[in-house]
Amino acid sequence: MRLFVLAAASVALAAPALATTLEAVVAHGVIIEVQGTPYDVTYKADGTFTTDQGVEGTYKIDGDKLCITVPGVVDNDCTAYPEGKASGDSFEVTGGLGPSKVTIK
């Protein structure tokens, strides 16, 4: 029994840590549909993001929330993201601009 516990512990330690939804969002980018318009969003390590439609802004992660600022549009708008999502997953979120569909690239 003791050998089994040690073997299970070593497998658990060797397994890679699962990324959070927001880590996947920032690493891969998203297609987000806001008020009927899809935006292809790319996040950069410096805390900025850009879209295929020319929208630029800044972001930060606060727990399970992605907070964005787009000058003249939204200021530090924080939206909760569900856990357990990965590249290829789609889901709904609700932020300051209403409900949006998010697909992680």
N, C-alpha and C positions, 0 to 999 in steps of 0.2 A: 504494500500500500504506500509506504513511504517513497519508494522508487517511482511509483506512478505520480505522486504529487510533485516530486522534483522534476520529472520529465515534463509534466504539464506546465509547471512554472517556467522552465527553460524555453518551451515553445511559445508561451505568452510573451516572454521577454524578447524573443527573436522576431516576433511578428511586427510589421511596421505599424506605427500609430495611424489610426484612421483620421483623415482630415475632416475638419468641420465643414458645414455647408458654406460658410463665408470664406474659408480658405480656398475651397473649390471655385467659388464665384470670382475671387480676386485672381487666382492662378489662371483660370481658363477664360474669364470674361462671360458675358451673358447676352442673350437677346431678351430685351424687356419691352413689353408692349404697354405703353402708357397712354391712356385716353385714345386707344385705337391706333396709335402710331408705334411701329416697332423700331427699336434702337439697338444697334449692335455696339455693346459697350466693352471697352478695353480698360482694365485697371493697371496702373503702373505702381512700382514699388515705392515711388516717392510720395504716394498719397494723392495722386491726381488720376483723373479718368478722362477719356474722350469717347465720342460716339461717331458712327458713320454719318450722322446728320450734322456734324460740326458742333455739337454741344460739348463743352468742357467744364470741368469743375474739380472739386476735391472730395475725398472720402476718408472716413475713419471707421474702424470697427469698435463697437462698444458692447461687449458681451455677445448676445445673439442678434444685435442690431447693426445694420449698415447705415451710416449717417452720411448724407451727401449735402454739398453746397454747390449750387449753380448760381453764380452772381445774377441778380435781378429776377430769379425764378423761385428758388428755395434756399433757405439758410439753415443748415444743420438739421435737415429733415431725417429723422431716424426711423427705420423700418425694421421690424422683427422678421427674421428669416427662420424657417423651420429647420430642425436638425436632421441629419441623416441623408441629405441630398448630395448628389455627385454629378459629374459631367454627364450630360445627356438627360438629366431629370428636368421636368417642368413642374411648376407649382404657382400658386397665387399668393401675393402679398398685398397689404394695404398700407400705403404711405400718405404723405401730405397731398399728393396729387390723385388720390383715390386708389381703387384696386388695380393691380397690374399683374400680368402673366410673366413669369421669369422662366427662361430656359438656360441652364448652364451649358456653355459650349464645351 
